[in-house]
Amino acid sequence: MTKFLVKLFVKDYQNTNNPIVRERYGKLGSITGIIFNIILFSLKLFGGIIALSISIIADAFNNLFDALTAIVTLIGFKYANKPADKEHPFGHGRFEYLASLFIAIIIIVVGVELFRTSISELIDVKQLVKIEMFSVIVLVISLVLKAWLGYFNLKLGKKISSLAMQAYAKDSILDVIATSVVLIGLLIGHFASINIDGYLGALVALFIIYTGFKTVKETIDPLLGQSPSPEFINAIEEKILSYNGIYGIHDLIVHDYGPSRTIISLHVEVDADSDFLEMHDLIDNIERDIRRYFNCSITIHMDPLQLHDKDTNLIQTQLLKILEKIDPILSIHDFRIVKGPTHTNIIFDLVIPYNYKYNEEQLHQMIQDEITKINPNYYIVIADIDH
């Protein structure tokens, strides 16, 4: 069914990196959600009224909120697809994250309201609701439709890497749980003549609130600037290092301005004795290939390496042994030496983990102490600290 709807309503559906195609996916998921939730709201509202069930009526309004959420998702996709302008030179892709955040807040609000209502039910126990076949049928239909809707949006969301659609899918799955609780409580209340709506409702409400806060975190992380996945970094490095003439990569930075709006900058190490025009041509080709392969923008800076200087290679080998002795996790790049009449400066960028046990001053002294044992005229210059 999902594949059929995608092929029917999403033109060029396989080109998911295209912003226009992504917007079509978003429209399909949102409009489907709006139609389903309005239908369920109407049926549940009528079923709750004839059964005199507050829980069914509350569940109906939960579906109404879901319809509003789908509208927010639709607006988010529309706005996120706006082209770059003077005020937003990198486009509006992060608006989709804001839409996801709004959905997460709605989930929390609904959870808090459900918890409050459940506690009220526990304090003020009312008479058992009367079971109506129409109400039961409506709830069963709701379970089936909401389960499919959650699966549908989750599949679309993963297909186009949309946090907003995946958040909406989670909300649909939570609705399945909430409606199941209402149905179970209705049946138990009828056949066992006891009212457990309040207890089950409070338990589900806490689960909904937890999921809402979890979704908030998942949405805020890319807004704050989370680290790219190790798989993505490894793929970039393997691709670039596959070119002849590239000896290393460092200072790789990935900026996320929304789905399919990634900007990458990095440094590559090349032979200092190679032909400059040939290296420039190679870098141009690599940039074009990376843009096409990863659907991103990329800027590459060249760093020359003295591969054929014996003194440089010897001192670099000695330095690497010192770092291995201090901590194998340490590494360097942009290594070079500057010889003078009285001393030699050993210059490099040092790479350390975040929240490392030693600070820059301590590391500098430790490395200097070890290098002095080799030659007292060697002086360490740490040009920069990277992570």
C-alpha positions in Angstrom: 0.0 0.0 0.0 2.8 2.4 0.9 4.7 1.7 -2.2 1.6 2.1 -4.3 0.7 5.5 -2.8 4.3 6.7 -3.2 4.4 5.7 -6.9 1.0 7.2 -7.5 1.5 10.6 -5.8 5.3 11.3 -5.7 6.7 12.1 -9.1 10.3 11.0 -9.5 10.0 9.2 -6.1 13.4 7.5 -6.2 15.3 10.8 -6.3 14.9 11.4 -2.5 17.9 13.8 -2.3 16.0 16.3 -4.5 14.3 18.9 -2.2 11.2 19.1 -4.4 10.8 15.3 -4.2 11.3 15.4 -0.4 8.5 18.0 -0.3 6.2 15.7 -2.2 6.9 12.9 0.3 6.1 15.3 3.1 2.8 16.4 1.4 1.8 12.8 0.9 2.4 11.9 4.6 0.8 15.0 6.0 -2.4 15.0 3.8 -2.9 11.3 4.5 -2.6 12.0 8.2 -5.0 15.0 8.1 -7.7 12.9 6.3 -7.4 9.9 8.6 -7.3 11.9 11.8 -10.3 14.1 10.9 -12.3 10.9 10.1 -11.3 9.3 13.4 -12.0 12.4 15.3 -15.6 12.5 14.0 -16.2 8.8 14.6 -14.7 8.8 18.1 -16.5 12.0 19.1 -19.9 10.4 18.1 -19.0 7.1 19.7 -17.9 8.8 23.0 -21.1 10.8 23.2 -23.4 7.8 22.8 -21.3 5.7 25.2 -21.1 8.6 27.7 -17.3 7.9 27.8 -15.0 10.8 28.6 -11.9 8.7 27.7 -13.2 8.1 24.2 -14.1 11.8 23.7 -10.6 12.7 25.0 -9.1 10.2 22.6 -11.1 11.8 19.8 -9.6 15.3 20.5 -6.2 13.6 20.6 -6.8 12.7 16.9 -7.9 16.3 16.2 -4.5 17.4 17.6 -2.9 14.9 15.4 -4.6 16.5 12.4 -3.2 19.9 13.4 0.2 18.3 13.8 0.0 16.9 10.3 -0.8 20.5 9.1 2.3 21.8 11.0 4.4 19.1 9.3 3.1 20.1 5.9 3.9 23.7 6.6 7.3 22.7 7.8 8.1 20.9 4.5 6.8 23.8 2.5 8.9 26.4 4.3 12.0 24.2 4.5 12.0 23.9 0.8 12.3 27.6 0.2 15.4 28.6 -1.6 18.3 30.5 0.0 17.9 34.3 0.3 19.9 37.2 1.6 18.9 36.6 5.3 19.3 32.8 5.0 22.2 32.1 2.6 22.1 28.4 3.5 18.4 27.9 2.9 15.6 27.2 5.3 16.1 23.4 5.8 16.3 23.6 9.6 12.7 24.8 9.7 11.8 21.1 9.4 13.6 20.5 12.7 11.5 23.2 14.2 8.4 21.5 13.0 9.6 18.3 14.6 10.2 20.2 17.8 6.7 21.6 17.7 5.2 18.1 17.3 7.3 16.9 20.3 5.9 19.7 22.4 2.4 18.7 21.4 3.1 15.1 22.4 4.3 16.3 25.9 1.2 18.6 26.3 -1.2 15.7 25.4 0.7 13.4 27.8 0.4 15.9 30.6 -3.3 16.5 30.0 -3.9 12.7 29.8 -2.1 12.3 33.1 -4.1 15.1 34.8 -7.3 13.6 33.5 -6.3 10.1 34.7 -5.5 11.4 38.2 -8.8 13.2 38.3 -10.5 9.9 37.4 -8.7 8.2 40.3 -9.8 10.9 42.8 -13.4 11.2 41.6 -14.4 7.7 40.5 -17.5 7.9 38.3 -20.0 5.3 37.3 -18.9 2.7 34.7 -19.4 3.8 31.1 -21.9 1.8 29.1 -20.4 -0.3 26.3 -21.8 0.3 22.8 -20.9 -1.9 19.9 -20.5 1.1 17.6 -17.9 2.6 20.0 -16.0 -0.7 20.2 -15.9 -1.0 16.4 -14.7 2.6 16.1 -11.9 2.0 18.5 -10.8 -1.2 16.7 -10.9 0.6 13.4 -8.8 3.4 14.9 -6.2 0.9 16.1 -5.8 -0.5 12.6 -5.7 2.9 10.9 -3.3 4.5 13.4 -0.9 1.5 13.3 -0.8 1.7 9.5 -0.4 5.5 9.6 2.5 5.2 12.0 4.2 2.5 9.8 3.5 4.6 6.7 5.0 7.8 8.1 8.0 6.0 9.6 8.8 4.4 6.3 8.5 7.7 4.4 10.5 9.5 7.1 13.4 7.0 6.9 13.2 7.1 3.1 13.9 10.9 3.1 15.7 11.2 6.5 13.0 13.4 7.9 12.9 13.9 11.7 9.5 15.6 11.4 7.9 12.6 9.7 9.5 10.2 12.1 8.3 12.2 15.1 4.8 12.2 13.6 5.1 8.4 13.2 6.0 8.0 16.9 3.0 10.1 17.8 0.8 7.7 15.7 2.2 4.7 17.5 1.5 6.4 20.9 -2.1 6.9 19.8 -2.3 3.1 19.2 -1.2 2.6 22.8 -3.6 5.2 24.1 -6.6 3.9 22.2 -5.7 0.3 23.3 -5.9 1.5 26.9 -9.2 3.1 26.3 -10.6 0.0 24.7 -9.2 -2.4 27.4 -10.5 -0.2 30.1 -13.9 -0.1 28.4 -14.1 -3.9 28.1 -12.8 -4.6 31.6 -15.1 -2.1 33.1 -18.1 -3.7 31.4 -17.3 -7.4 32.1 -15.6 -7.1 35.5 -17.6 -4.1 36.8 -14.4 -2.3 37.9 -13.0 1.0 36.7 -9.2 0.9 35.9 -9.3 3.8 33.3 -7.4 6.1 35.7 -4.5 3.7 36.4 -4.0 2.7 32.8 -4.4 6.2 31.6 -1.7 7.5 34.1 0.7 4.8 33.0 0.3 5.6 29.3 0.5 9.3 30.0 3.9 8.9 31.6 5.1 6.9 28.6 3.9 9.5 26.2 5.6 12.3 28.2 8.9 10.3 28.2 8.7 9.8 24.4 7.9 13.5 23.9 11.1 14.6 25.8 13.1 12.0 23.9 11.9 13.4 20.6 12.7 16.9 21.8 16.3 15.8 22.4 16.6 14.1 19.0 15.3 17.3 17.4 17.4 19.8 19.3 20.7 17.9 18.7 20.9 18.8 15.0 19.8 22.3 15.8 22.7 22.7 18.2 25.2 21.1 15.9 25.6 17.4 16.7 28.5 15.3 15.4 27.9 13.5 12.1 27.7 9.7 12.3 30.9 7.7 12.2 29.6 5.9 9.1 29.3 9.2 7.2 32.8 10.3 8.3 34.3 7.0 7.3 32.6 7.1 3.9 33.9 10.6 3.2 37.5 9.6 4.2 37.5 6.4 2.3 36.2 8.1 -0.8 38.8 10.9 -0.7 41.8 8.7 0.2 41.0 6.4 -2.8 42.5 9.1 -5.1 46.1 8.9 -6.0 48.1 11.8 -4.6 46.1 12.2 -1.4 48.1 11.1 1.7 45.8 12.1 4.5 42.7 14.0 5.7 42.2 16.3 8.7 40.1 19.2 9.9 36.9 17.6 8.5 33.9 19.7 9.5 30.3 18.9 8.6 27.6 21.5 8.9 24.0 20.4 8.8 21.5 23.0 7.5 18.7 20.6 7.3 18.1 17.3 5.4 20.0 17.2 2.1 21.6 20.5 3.0 25.1 19.4 4.2 28.2 21.6 3.8 31.6 20.0 4.3 35.1 21.5 4.6 38.3 19.6 5.1 42.1 19.6 4.5 43.9 17.0 2.4 47.6 16.3 2.5 49.5 16.3 -0.8 53.2 16.0 -1.8 54.9 19.4 -1.6 57.0 18.5 -4.6 54.0 17.7 -6.8 52.9 19.9 -9.7 50.6 22.6 -8.2 48.3 22.8 -11.3 47.9 19.0 -11.3 47.0 19.0 -7.6 44.5 21.8 -8.1 42.9 19.8 -10.9 42.7 16.7 -8.7 41.1 18.7 -5.9 38.5 20.1 -8.3 37.6 16.6 -9.5 37.4 15.3 -5.9 35.0 18.1 -5.0 32.8 17.4 -8.0 32.7 13.7 -7.2 31.9 14.2 -3.5 29.1 16.7 -4.3 27.5 14.2 -6.7 28.1 11.1 -4.5 27.0 12.5 -1.2 24.7 15.3 -2.4 26.4 18.0 -0.4 28.5 21.1 -0.8 32.3 20.7 -0.1 35.4 22.9 0.0 38.8 21.2 0.2 42.1 22.9 1.2 45.5 21.5 0.2 48.3 21.1 2.8 51.7 20.3 1.4 53.8 17.5 3.0 57.6 17.3 2.8 57.7 13.6 1.9 61.3 13.5 0.6 63.1 15.4 3.3 65.1 13.0 5.5 65.3 15.3 8.6 61.5 16.0 8.5 60.7 12.3 8.2 63.1 11.3 11.0 61.8 13.9 13.4 58.2 13.1 12.6 58.8 9.4 13.3 60.4 10.3 16.6 57.5 12.6 17.6 55.0 9.9 16.7 56.8 7.5 19.1 56.7 10.0 21.9 52.9 10.5 21.4 52.4 6.7 21.4 54.2 6.6 24.7 52.1 9.4 26.2 48.8 8.1 24.9 48.1 6.1 21.7 44.9 8.1 21.1 46.9 11.3 20.3 47.7 12.2 16.7 49.1 15.0 14.6 48.8 16.7 11.2 50.3 19.7 9.3 53.7 18.6 10.5 56.7 20.6 9.5 60.1 21.8 10.8 61.9 25.1 10.6 65.7 24.9 10.9 67.7 27.8 12.4 71.4 28.3 13.2 70.8 27.5 16.9 67.7 25.4 17.1 64.9 23.6 15.1 61.2 24.4 15.6 58.9 21.4 15.3 55.5 22.6 14.3 52.3 20.6 14.1 48.6 20.5 15.0 47.7 18.2 17.8 44.5 16.1 17.8 43.1 15.2 21.2 39.6 13.9 22.4 37.1 16.2 24.0 37.4 16.6 27.8 40.9 15.1 27.6 42.7 14.4 30.9 45.6 16.7 30.0 45.3 20.4 28.9 47.4 22.0 26.1 50.0 23.3 28.5 50.6 19.9 30.2 50.8 18.1 26.8 53.2 20.7 25.5 55.5 20.2 28.5 55.3 16.4 28.3 56.2 16.3 24.6 59.0 18.9 25.1 60.5 16.9 27.9 60.7 13.8 25.7 61.9 15.6 22.6 64.7 17.3 24.6 66.1 13.9 25.4 66.6 13.3 21.7 68.0 16.7 20.9 68.1 19.7 23.3 67.9 22.1 20.4 64.5 20.8 19.3 61.6 23.1 20.3 57.9 22.0 20.2 55.4 24.5 18.7 51.8 23.3 18.8 50.1 25.4 16.2 46.6 24.3 17.0 44.5 21.8 19.1 41.9 19.8 17.2 39.3 17.3 18.3 
